[in-house]
């Protein structure tokens, strides 16, 4: 929807202060922000609502609005509760950076504005998603891989399957090849290769050998020995691989409306978004119909590209309609609650392990939560994933039942409570580090990890003990806490665990 549509919502009574020439901008979402620099939590196109808690004086407005402009937001809307009408310095900053400015009168709650606009955006997104999926169905209807494989078998007497590296038959005859074909494909030094299991040989080809890591690729399985094939038949295998590669691209949801919404949802969960925003976005992904959810996190040590890791996690969770995204090199997926998920992931990892080489694929799985507990579930899954990585195996899985007691406790606390706990305790240190180029947060982390050992902490930080003592004193001064007290150390430990 366009910004000018907001002025037609008479029940909201939004007043345009400046930016009339920008009213044809599109609004993609609504967020509430009161951080001095919220740009890292924005991805463009948002209507930003603010109560101006970040403003201590006129000098703050330019920095705040500049951050919004860098993030390419659609517009800014300020509430009246703190200052009444928007201060002149905010108006000037919005004019300077060409950010349209709306006024939200005091009698209108931000929640009302968010709910009203979100409802309209949701209707539009759902219609767009339906249209895209309909076009996708029309595109592959009657001409999918199955039809091509049937043609090859009928005319050339060649049976062929397209399979994923978890052993799933993507297309092909009902009688699937033996399970050893997947292991042979993943562990082969060179492709194509021929294996013999029983009376018939099988020839194995990669679908995208040079463009995709093998463990994240699809494979072609022919029930004949390709070493005896004439050149024309080898060329046919190459053409079929190209067709399968196109079909694989169609299965990649990153460019679809559904995939983009899933990516946005994951980004929203790991940011400082409120539970209400997360739940409203959840409904757009198709997962909103479930009552409870599980989060799954996966990472591979710099071997798989982010898109490959995401695709591999979706493949491992195939059949569970995952909403997946990538954050800091870690793939995160949400699925409806399922008490068999650990078993099926374990089986998939056993199948994949021969092809992982140095990838060290680690996966963590959370416990079951409702929609308002998604951030806790994601943190729990990421923590479990880090535990799995620490086991040093090619493929490792940790479920929520193996987690430390404090992580189980933290994941059960409401999102907003956990967010405010960490913000109040750590924000003074984070702000100090940003303003002064300091390293207090990392210093605190190392100090706690060494159980308060001055000598060991100084060694790990590569600083003199006196420098460390100065830093700890500064931490205590900024937070009003005493790191010699067990209670304060525990609070800091939990706050860091929430980061």
Phi, psi and omega in degrees: 000152181271158181301323183297338178294335180295326182289340179277350179275082187297334180292336178274332178063032179293137183246124178283123181265316178203154178107027183302326182287351182253014188288353177272003174297150178266140174264123180263329182196170178238130177225153174251127182221135174226021174278149179301325176226093184271008191300327182289347178258011181240147181234007176107139176086005182276149162269114184265121174263135180218140174269004177064032175293338180286346188269112173259346179188172183304330183294341184281337188295317182300315182295319182295311183291325176300320178297320178296318180297319178299324180279357177060045176290162179283317183192168176241140176230124182254141177273159184271350192303323186267314186243359188078226180294156183304132177299154184297327181293329176289319179299316181295319179296320179295321176294318182299317185259009177056046175252113179303141183237127176246154175250131176254114184293153190301328182284353180256119181283146176302324180298324179294315179299313181299313182297317183295313182288321179300321180299317179293318179296321181297319179298316180294318180296320182296318179296319179296317180296317179300317180297317181295316180295324179296317178296323178298315180298319179296325183295318185262353184301119175079354183230024181286184183300325182303318180295320180295316180294323176297320179297317180296318180293319183291316187271332185242000182055040177243116174274137183217145176235148167252125185229154172270169182283356172269359180096003179285133175277112179284318179201151178139181181302159183298316180286108185281157176294163178296154183299335181297339181297323180292315179300318180295319179298314184291329185260356183296138178287329182214144178239150359290160176223162181241132175236157178234119176230097185089206187286340186246143175275157175231135178254133186244127179235148172275145177285318182224068191300321186261351183252346184223139174303140188302320184294340180256005185269176166258166181227150172257134179237115176254141180268054175203170183268110185290345178292341178264000185285145169287167183302323182296323181288326175294321177296323178298320179298321178295319178295319180295323177298321179295319178294317179296324179296320177297318179295324178295322176297321178296331179281346178283116187273003187297329181266357179274162177300320181297317181293320179295320178296322178295316177301315180298321180297314180297316178299321180295319182296319183277354175270194181267024181296150180279154182306324181297321178294319181296315182296319181294323177288326180303321183297332182284341182276350185094351179275349185297343181283344180281155178269334183212159190220163173230140175257142179230131179239141181219148176209151175227135191293085172057018181260319179262138174290157183307316181295326179289319178298316179298315180296321180294319178296319177298323178293317179299326181263018185305137180094354181249013179044062181286146167258116191234152176205174181237130178228119178051045177077005181245126177276133181233134180228148173245136178223157173300146182305137185206119184282000178257002189295321180298319180295315183290323176295319178301317178296318180297319180294324177298321179290319185284335191308319181298336183262003186281337181050243181263017186289326182050070180284123179238139183226137175237144183233133181275175169279183183275133179224167171268183185301327184279353180253018186295322180296318177298321179295319179295317178298320179296316179295320180292322177295316178298323179297319178295323175297318179297319180297327181290350181279348172073015179266160179299322178223123183222144182227133175231128177264171185297335183289348179262000186285158177295152184301321183292328178289323175298319180295313182297321183291342180270351180278138180306145184307314186294323179294316180294319180298315181291324178299312181292319182299312183295325184274319188262340185301320178301324180286317179299314180297318180297317179298317181293320184283332188241004182062031183269184185221041187290322182297314179295321178300315179299317181300312181294319180300318179288322180296330180265014180058035176077021179282117182294316183294311182295318179298315180298321179297313182294327181272352181059045177227164176287152180301324179295323176296318178298317180298321178297315181297316180296320177298321178294321177300314181295322181293318183288327186258346183072020180250165181237111184286358172274349179269132180301318183301317181289324177297318179298317179300315179296319179301315180292320179298319178292325178296334179277352184285000000 
